[in-house]
Amino acid sequence: DVRPEDFWVNCRILRFKGLCEFYANLDRVPYQDKLSNILCESENDPRQIVRSIVNQLRVCPFFALVNKAYSSKLVIVTYPYLFQEEIFRTAFTDLSLSDYYVVVDEAHTILNPQSIIEGELDEVTLDNAIKEVKQYCPSEEVIKYLMNIKDLLKRVRSRLLKRVEKAFIYPGEGTIQLLEDTLMEIKLKQLRDLTVRPADFIRLGSSLNRVLKFLTYVRRDGFQVYGVADSAEGVRKLKVMPINYDEITERLSEAKGVLLMSGTLPPKEIMDSVCGQETVYVDVEEEFGSVFPRENAFYAVVTYVSSSYKLRVKEMFLKYADLLTTIYHALDKGVILAVYPSYPFMDEVTVNIADIPDQVVEGKGTTYADVVDTVLSSGGKVVIHAVASGKLTEGIELLDEAGRSLIRVVVLMGVPYPQPDDYLIDLRRSLSERLGDKAATDLTTSVPAAIRVLQAVGRAIRSERDRAFIILADRRFLSLKLRTFLGIHYDAVVSSKNRLSELIIKFFQGYL
């Protein structure tokens, strides 16, 4: 495996040096017709398509497909190919978006610009970058700069994102040019000294390259640097993230037209603000009726708990643990998806759960396969603990052999508001200057919370045959603003665990 930024640097060097036979073959081999045959005959397995192009045509699969894109009616790419400038320009050098209509799936994601575009540095990366420079191209100025950043990183203590002045990070254009020259020298020496095949060189990573990628964001307007001590991974990090939507809206404005699609898209006035222009807003369910029968879901608000910061004490964590245990015993079979506002909050609750034998607690390294293995090996009932907007709540789908969802209960263990850190403050301030205080506040609090809730709920009901009991475990779900953005009719407001247990049993017996 190789990081994208390393792949592209290595690829560029091999191309310019004329050392990549697969790239050179693009001008030598008449591959277009055979490429079309491979694509038509494939089973939509990207890895198999790449292998077939390499083995049968002996050309670069990436640039062969890019060249094919220019003559295609439909081009499908992931977010980075559209929104990350360096990748977009590498992939589509001669493409003009003004000739294309852009369709953005899961468009609620663009409301979180930091999830699409960000840079990151940690102590290990800086240490390795220093070693690279010392080994291949000793430069006192480069080493001194990297040491200064490392010293700054050592002073990071907060578990929340804390603002770091860009002046402490940004070295000036002269030093950046020196870093770029140093990286190129290192790469050329590796190419000469290692006597490896191009296929091996392409896999060589570079920590100095990661530093440079980080600095490309630091130098841009509309980006800010933050430090955080990541307790889950036990490392300190610097992050650079956008504090407005400019990079996203500017790219979309280049297109001939844009269609934004999402099952959890915010109201029209919010999308107008984000897009910077009047939008045509179509609510499919409002115009054509519910996608799934309304009676397939039962929504209950539990009022005796709250994840409000001022209430995050031992007693409240115990209440949440007891609530989840009650739900577990009320359910006869199936998966319970418990969704938390943050990792620390989840840890405080799960440590107090003792009466649930089969559980999966999401961590940084948790995979979909881990979840499936636990579900299959359980006695028919399992709890999955996940963090809102994490990998599990955004993409997990658990189905039985008949295609029905195994997730029967979704519990929102508190309102998943974004953490009140310096990044949130800066984003809100920046948006307020352009959109006004109300829109900025909504975009940084209630809107992302509502989207996270709806994304979690969507994990349970995947077809018209699925039924799910949805528990909104926080009294703040009764607030008018949250109810408005959620657009959900609450079926019950519950103030005791006995009543909740009774409702769960009746729902799955078919009485509700």
VMD Tcl script that draws the C-alpha trace (Angstrom):
set ca {
  {0.00 0.00 0.00}
  {1.17 3.53 -0.73}
  {-0.33 6.88 0.18}
  {-1.87 8.77 -2.76}
  {0.48 11.74 -2.37}
  {3.51 9.41 -2.50}
  {2.14 7.50 -5.47}
  {1.70 10.68 -7.51}
  {5.20 12.01 -6.79}
  {6.77 8.66 -7.69}
  {4.54 8.29 -10.74}
  {5.46 11.76 -12.01}
  {9.19 11.05 -11.67}
  {8.95 7.72 -13.48}
  {6.92 9.30 -16.29}
  {9.29 12.23 -16.75}
  {12.30 9.91 -16.68}
  {10.69 7.63 -19.26}
  {10.97 4.67 -16.89}
  {7.33 3.59 -16.83}
  {6.69 1.26 -19.76}
  {2.96 1.20 -19.03}
  {2.68 4.98 -19.39}
  {4.90 5.01 -22.47}
  {2.73 2.31 -24.06}
  {-0.24 4.67 -24.07}
  {1.28 6.27 -27.20}
  {2.49 3.00 -28.69}
  {-0.36 0.55 -28.23}
  {-3.80 0.89 -29.89}
  {-5.66 -0.02 -26.73}
  {-8.94 1.95 -26.89}
  {-11.18 -0.70 -28.48}
  {-9.84 -3.48 -26.27}
  {-10.26 -1.24 -23.22}
  {-13.93 -0.81 -24.08}
  {-14.29 -4.59 -24.31}
  {-12.68 -5.07 -20.89}
  {-15.04 -2.53 -19.34}
  {-18.10 -4.08 -20.98}
  {-17.14 -7.61 -19.96}
  {-16.15 -6.77 -16.37}
  {-18.34 -7.42 -13.35}
  {-17.77 -3.91 -11.99}
  {-14.87 -5.10 -9.83}
  {-12.34 -2.19 -9.96}
  {-9.39 -4.38 -8.97}
  {-10.18 -6.92 -11.67}
  {-10.54 -4.16 -14.27}
  {-7.11 -2.78 -13.35}
  {-5.51 -6.23 -13.49}
  {-7.07 -6.91 -16.88}
  {-5.84 -3.60 -18.32}
  {-2.30 -4.24 -17.08}
  {-2.10 -7.91 -18.06}
  {-3.93 -7.76 -21.39}
  {-3.07 -4.29 -22.71}
  {0.22 -3.52 -20.92}
  {-0.76 0.15 -20.47}
  {-1.21 2.35 -17.40}
  {-4.72 1.63 -16.08}
  {-5.12 5.05 -14.50}
  {-4.26 7.18 -17.52}
  {-5.99 4.75 -19.88}
  {-9.22 5.25 -17.94}
  {-8.64 9.01 -17.70}
  {-8.25 9.19 -21.48}
  {-11.43 7.15 -21.80}
  {-13.24 9.65 -19.58}
  {-12.83 12.44 -22.13}
  {-14.99 10.55 -24.62}
  {-17.46 9.15 -22.08}
  {-20.98 10.33 -21.35}
  {-20.76 9.30 -17.69}
  {-17.67 9.53 -15.46}
  {-17.87 8.24 -11.88}
  {-15.21 9.34 -9.36}
  {-14.81 9.66 -5.61}
  {-14.86 13.04 -3.83}
  {-11.08 13.71 -3.90}
  {-11.01 13.63 -7.71}
  {-13.48 16.51 -7.77}
  {-12.78 18.56 -4.66}
  {-9.04 18.16 -4.01}
  {-7.32 20.49 -6.45}
  {-4.03 18.61 -6.85}
  {-5.80 15.32 -7.61}
  {-8.34 16.93 -9.93}
  {-5.64 18.65 -11.99}
  {-3.48 15.51 -12.14}
  {-6.34 13.31 -13.28}
  {-8.14 15.74 -15.58}
  {-5.49 18.09 -16.93}
  {-7.43 18.99 -20.07}
  {-10.95 18.67 -18.72}
  {-13.27 21.66 -18.42}
  {-16.07 21.17 -15.91}
  {-18.14 23.71 -17.81}
  {-18.87 20.91 -20.30}
  {-20.22 18.60 -17.59}
  {-23.18 18.23 -15.29}
  {-21.98 17.17 -11.84}
  {-24.06 14.79 -9.71}
  {-22.96 14.66 -6.06}
  {-24.23 11.65 -4.11}
  {-24.38 11.79 -0.29}
  {-24.32 15.57 -0.74}
  {-24.81 16.24 2.97}
  {-21.08 15.52 3.23}
  {-20.18 18.89 1.67}
  {-21.55 20.60 4.79}
  {-18.48 19.21 6.58}
  {-15.64 20.58 4.43}
  {-13.01 19.18 6.80}
  {-14.19 15.64 5.98}
  {-13.31 16.22 2.31}
  {-10.16 18.34 2.49}
  {-7.65 18.26 5.35}
  {-4.00 17.72 6.10}
  {-2.42 16.02 9.10}
  {1.00 15.70 10.74}
  {2.10 13.68 13.75}
  {5.35 13.15 15.64}
  {6.19 9.90 13.85}
  {5.88 11.59 10.45}
  {8.17 14.43 11.52}
  {10.75 12.02 12.98}
  {10.78 10.00 9.76}
  {11.04 13.15 7.64}
  {14.10 14.23 9.62}
  {15.68 10.78 9.11}
  {15.01 10.97 5.36}
  {16.71 14.32 5.04}
  {19.71 13.25 7.13}
  {20.12 10.04 5.13}
  {19.72 11.30 1.60}
  {20.13 15.05 1.46}
  {21.40 16.71 4.65}
  {20.16 20.28 4.91}
  {20.54 22.21 8.15}
  {17.74 24.62 7.22}
  {15.26 21.83 6.45}
  {16.17 19.85 9.57}
  {15.90 22.96 11.74}
  {12.44 23.73 10.36}
  {11.22 20.17 10.96}
  {12.64 20.20 14.51}
  {10.81 23.46 15.25}
  {7.50 21.93 14.14}
  {8.21 18.88 16.27}
  {8.90 21.07 19.32}
  {5.64 22.92 18.72}
  {3.78 19.62 18.49}
  {5.16 18.50 21.86}
  {3.30 21.39 23.49}
  {-0.10 20.12 22.29}
  {-2.12 18.89 25.26}
  {-5.82 19.33 24.49}
  {-8.12 16.45 23.51}
  {-10.17 19.02 21.59}
  {-8.88 20.89 18.54}
  {-6.95 23.97 19.69}
  {-6.01 26.76 17.29}
  {-2.34 27.08 16.32}
  {-1.22 30.30 14.67}
  {-0.29 29.67 11.04}
  {2.73 31.95 11.48}
  {4.27 29.26 13.72}
  {3.89 26.65 10.96}
  {4.21 28.45 7.64}
  {7.94 28.83 6.81}
  {7.62 31.16 3.82}
  {7.79 30.41 0.10}
  {11.58 30.21 0.11}
  {11.66 27.38 2.63}
  {8.79 25.58 0.91}
  {10.76 25.68 -2.34}
  {13.77 24.29 -0.47}
  {11.61 21.46 0.93}
  {10.33 20.66 -2.57}
  {13.87 20.63 -3.98}
  {15.03 18.42 -1.11}
  {12.19 15.95 -1.70}
  {13.05 15.74 -5.38}
  {16.73 15.11 -4.58}
  {15.76 12.35 -2.16}
  {13.52 10.70 -4.73}
  {16.14 10.84 -7.47}
  {18.79 9.37 -5.15}
  {16.41 6.57 -4.18}
  {15.82 5.86 -7.84}
  {19.57 5.70 -8.52}
  {20.68 3.91 -5.37}
  {18.03 1.25 -4.89}
  {18.42 -0.41 -8.28}
  {14.79 -1.46 -8.04}
  {12.16 -1.95 -10.68}
  {9.77 0.96 -11.30}
  {7.03 -1.18 -9.74}
  {9.02 -1.19 -6.48}
  {9.92 2.50 -6.63}
  {6.27 3.48 -6.99}
  {5.59 1.99 -3.53}
  {8.23 4.03 -1.71}
  {6.67 6.41 0.79}
  {8.06 9.73 1.97}
  {7.30 11.48 5.24}
  {8.81 14.70 3.88}
  {6.22 14.54 1.11}
  {3.47 14.39 3.77}
  {4.92 17.52 5.36}
  {4.80 19.28 2.00}
  {1.19 18.23 1.40}
  {0.31 19.64 4.82}
  {1.97 22.94 3.93}
  {0.07 23.24 0.63}
  {-3.08 23.61 2.72}
  {-1.45 25.85 5.34}
  {-0.47 28.39 2.68}
  {-4.06 28.67 1.37}
  {-6.52 31.32 2.48}
  {-9.53 29.91 4.27}
  {-7.54 27.19 6.08}
  {-6.54 27.12 9.76}
  {-4.16 24.92 11.77}
  {-5.13 23.07 14.97}
  {-3.39 20.83 17.46}
  {-4.96 17.86 19.21}
  {-3.77 15.13 21.55}
  {-5.59 12.07 20.21}
  {-6.21 9.92 23.27}
  {-7.59 7.01 21.20}
  {-4.34 6.69 19.23}
  {-2.04 8.07 21.90}
  {-0.41 10.60 19.57}
  {-0.28 14.36 19.12}
  {-1.33 15.77 15.78}
  {-1.46 18.97 13.81}
  {-4.45 19.32 11.49}
  {-5.08 21.93 8.81}
  {-8.71 22.31 7.76}
  {-10.95 24.65 5.73}
  {-13.05 27.11 7.73}
  {-15.48 27.86 4.91}
  {-17.06 26.21 1.89}
  {-15.07 28.14 -0.73}
  {-13.06 25.22 -2.13}
  {-16.24 23.19 -2.59}
  {-18.57 25.89 -3.91}
  {-15.94 27.26 -6.31}
  {-15.41 23.82 -7.84}
  {-19.15 23.22 -8.20}
  {-19.60 26.67 -9.76}
  {-17.36 25.56 -12.67}
  {-19.86 22.90 -13.74}
  {-22.54 23.28 -16.38}
  {-25.07 22.23 -13.76}
  {-25.11 20.49 -10.37}
  {-27.45 17.90 -8.86}
  {-27.00 17.35 -5.11}
  {-28.56 14.13 -3.82}
  {-28.96 12.86 -0.27}
  {-31.51 11.12 1.89}
  {-30.54 13.53 4.67}
  {-30.24 16.85 2.83}
  {-30.91 19.94 5.01}
  {-33.78 22.34 4.20}
  {-33.68 24.52 1.08}
  {-32.64 27.74 2.83}
  {-29.57 25.98 4.23}
  {-28.57 24.59 0.83}
  {-29.09 28.02 -0.78}
  {-26.65 29.46 1.76}
  {-24.05 26.77 1.19}
  {-24.30 26.88 -2.62}
  {-24.31 30.67 -2.69}
  {-27.30 30.79 -5.02}
  {-30.96 29.90 -5.35}
  {-31.48 26.16 -5.67}
  {-34.36 24.10 -7.01}
  {-35.19 21.87 -4.06}
  {-37.12 18.63 -4.53}
  {-38.21 16.61 -1.48}
  {-39.04 13.25 -3.04}
  {-40.99 11.93 -0.05}
  {-42.97 15.16 0.27}
  {-43.99 15.04 -3.39}
  {-44.36 11.31 -3.96}
  {-44.85 9.79 -0.49}
  {-42.60 7.88 1.91}
  {-40.01 5.57 0.40}
  {-40.75 3.04 3.16}
  {-44.04 2.62 5.07}
  {-44.14 5.04 8.02}
  {-45.43 2.31 10.35}
  {-42.18 0.38 9.87}
  {-40.43 2.72 12.32}
  {-41.37 3.73 15.86}
  {-39.68 6.81 17.34}
  {-39.41 7.20 21.10}
  {-37.73 10.08 22.95}
  {-36.26 9.17 26.35}
  {-36.29 12.20 28.65}
  {-34.48 11.03 31.79}
  {-31.02 11.17 30.17}
  {-28.99 13.85 28.38}
  {-25.50 14.07 26.90}
  {-25.26 17.81 27.61}
  {-21.69 18.69 28.63}
  {-22.74 20.06 32.01}
  {-24.45 16.74 32.80}
  {-21.59 14.45 31.77}
  {-20.91 12.99 35.19}
  {-20.65 9.44 36.52}
  {-24.35 9.28 37.39}
  {-25.41 10.13 33.84}
  {-23.01 7.60 32.27}
  {-24.49 4.93 34.56}
  {-28.00 5.92 33.44}
  {-27.04 5.49 29.79}
  {-25.43 2.11 30.53}
  {-28.56 0.98 32.37}
  {-30.76 2.25 29.53}
  {-28.86 0.18 26.99}
  {-29.04 -2.91 29.20}
  {-32.82 -2.42 29.48}
  {-33.15 -2.23 25.70}
  {-31.01 -5.35 25.29}
  {-33.22 -7.43 27.59}
  {-36.45 -6.13 26.01}
  {-35.38 -7.29 22.53}
  {-35.78 -10.97 21.72}
  {-33.26 -11.07 18.87}
  {-31.38 -8.87 16.42}
  {-28.77 -6.13 16.41}
  {-28.88 -2.99 18.54}
  {-26.92 -0.07 17.09}
  {-25.95 2.38 19.85}
  {-24.68 5.68 18.45}
  {-22.66 8.08 20.63}
  {-21.69 11.75 20.25}
  {-17.95 11.00 20.64}
  {-15.38 8.34 21.49}
  {-14.75 9.63 25.05}
  {-18.50 9.62 25.77}
  {-18.80 6.08 24.40}
  {-15.89 4.91 26.56}
  {-17.48 6.36 29.71}
  {-20.71 4.44 29.04}
  {-19.37 1.11 27.80}
  {-17.04 0.71 30.78}
  {-20.16 0.54 32.96}
  {-21.93 -2.18 30.94}
  {-21.56 -5.65 32.45}
  {-24.71 -7.56 31.48}
  {-24.41 -7.68 27.68}
  {-22.32 -10.66 26.48}
  {-21.96 -9.90 22.76}
  {-20.73 -6.40 21.89}
  {-18.63 -4.58 19.31}
  {-17.08 -1.28 20.37}
  {-15.96 0.84 17.42}
  {-12.31 1.85 17.47}
  {-9.98 3.49 14.99}
  {-9.10 0.10 13.54}
  {-12.54 -1.53 13.61}
  {-13.53 -2.99 10.25}
  {-16.81 -4.05 8.75}
  {-15.51 -7.63 8.85}
  {-15.02 -7.36 12.63}
  {-18.68 -6.41 13.03}
  {-19.94 -9.18 10.76}
  {-17.83 -11.80 12.58}
  {-19.28 -10.77 15.96}
  {-22.85 -10.72 14.65}
  {-22.51 -14.16 13.07}
  {-20.88 -15.69 16.15}
  {-23.36 -14.18 18.63}
  {-26.35 -15.98 20.05}
  {-28.69 -13.96 17.85}
  {-28.47 -10.72 19.82}
  {-25.60 -8.22 19.77}
  {-24.92 -4.56 20.55}
  {-22.77 -2.44 18.24}
  {-21.35 0.68 19.88}
  {-20.52 3.29 17.24}
  {-19.70 7.00 17.03}
  {-21.93 9.39 15.10}
  {-20.58 10.18 11.60}
  {-18.03 7.39 11.99}
  {-17.31 4.54 9.60}
  {-20.05 2.30 11.02}
  {-22.91 4.80 11.10}
  {-22.08 6.07 7.61}
  {-21.80 2.79 5.76}
  {-22.68 -0.36 7.70}
  {-25.36 -2.66 6.30}
  {-26.19 -5.93 8.04}
  {-28.65 -8.18 6.20}
  {-29.89 -11.73 6.70}
  {-30.03 -14.32 3.91}
  {-33.41 -12.99 2.80}
  {-32.06 -9.45 2.48}
  {-33.76 -8.08 5.60}
  {-31.92 -5.76 7.96}
  {-30.54 -7.36 11.12}
  {-30.46 -3.98 12.89}
  {-33.77 -3.81 14.76}
  {-33.06 -1.04 17.28}
  {-31.09 2.18 16.84}
  {-30.32 4.15 20.00}
  {-29.01 7.69 19.78}
  {-27.04 7.89 23.02}
  {-27.33 11.66 23.23}
  {-27.58 14.43 20.64}
  {-24.53 14.14 18.34}
  {-23.66 17.82 18.18}
  {-20.14 18.59 16.89}
  {-17.60 19.02 19.67}
  {-17.29 22.66 20.85}
  {-13.64 23.12 19.92}
  {-11.68 25.95 18.30}
  {-12.38 24.58 14.83}
  {-16.13 24.85 15.39}
  {-15.69 28.41 16.67}
  {-13.61 29.41 13.63}
  {-15.97 27.74 11.17}
  {-18.99 29.44 12.73}
  {-17.27 32.84 12.76}
  {-16.23 32.51 9.11}
  {-19.69 31.39 7.99}
  {-21.34 34.12 10.06}
  {-19.45 36.80 8.12}
  {-20.91 35.49 4.85}
  {-24.24 33.94 5.76}
  {-25.31 35.65 8.97}
  {-25.36 34.44 12.58}
  {-28.48 32.27 12.36}
  {-27.41 30.27 9.30}
  {-23.87 29.90 10.68}
  {-25.15 28.62 14.03}
  {-27.53 26.17 12.38}
  {-24.83 24.90 10.00}
  {-22.41 24.18 12.85}
  {-24.81 22.73 15.45}
  {-28.36 21.58 14.70}
  {-27.89 20.70 11.01}
  {-24.90 18.35 11.46}
  {-26.56 16.81 14.53}
  {-29.75 16.12 12.58}
  {-27.83 14.65 9.64}
  {-25.91 12.32 11.96}
  {-29.14 11.14 13.56}
  {-30.81 10.45 10.21}
  {-27.72 8.67 8.90}
  {-27.75 6.38 11.94}
  {-31.48 5.70 11.61}
  {-30.95 4.82 7.96}
  {-28.71 1.90 8.94}
  {-31.76 -0.04 10.20}
  {-34.41 0.39 7.52}
  {-32.99 -0.65 4.17}
  {-36.17 -1.89 2.47}
  {-39.95 -1.88 2.80}
  {-39.74 -5.19 4.71}
  {-37.62 -3.82 7.56}
  {-39.03 -2.64 10.89}
  {-37.02 -0.76 13.50}
  {-37.48 0.83 16.91}
  {-35.66 4.16 17.09}
  {-34.73 5.59 20.49}
  {-33.67 9.22 20.80}
  {-32.09 9.12 24.24}
  {-31.77 12.77 25.20}
  {-34.42 15.21 26.40}
  {-32.99 17.84 24.04}
  {-34.56 15.97 21.12}
  {-37.77 17.70 22.17}
  {-36.38 21.11 21.19}
  {-38.27 22.76 18.33}
  {-35.13 23.41 16.26}
  {-33.95 19.79 16.32}
  {-37.44 18.49 15.58}
  {-37.66 20.85 12.61}
  {-34.38 19.74 11.05}
  {-35.08 16.06 11.75}
  {-38.56 16.20 10.25}
  {-39.57 13.21 12.38}
  {-42.92 12.59 14.08}
  {-42.29 11.23 17.57}
  {-44.53 8.29 18.48}
  {-43.80 8.35 22.21}
  {-42.09 10.40 24.89}
  {-40.78 8.10 27.61}
  {-39.75 9.00 31.15}
  {-39.10 5.53 32.59}
  {-37.20 2.44 31.50}
  {-40.14 0.16 32.29}
  {-42.35 2.06 29.84}
  {-39.61 1.92 27.19}
  {-39.23 -1.84 27.64}
  {-42.98 -2.26 27.29}
  {-43.08 -0.27 24.03}
  {-40.21 -2.25 22.48}
  {-41.91 -5.56 23.24}
  {-45.29 -4.40 21.90}
  {-43.77 -2.96 18.71}
  {-42.08 -6.19 17.72}
  {-45.17 -8.19 18.67}
  {-47.08 -6.08 16.14}
  {-49.28 -4.14 18.57}
  {-47.82 -0.70 17.70}
}
mol new
graphics top color blue
foreach p $ca { graphics top sphere $p radius 0.5 }
foreach p [lrange $ca 0 end-1] q [lrange $ca 1 end] { graphics top cylinder $p $q radius 0.2 }
display resetview
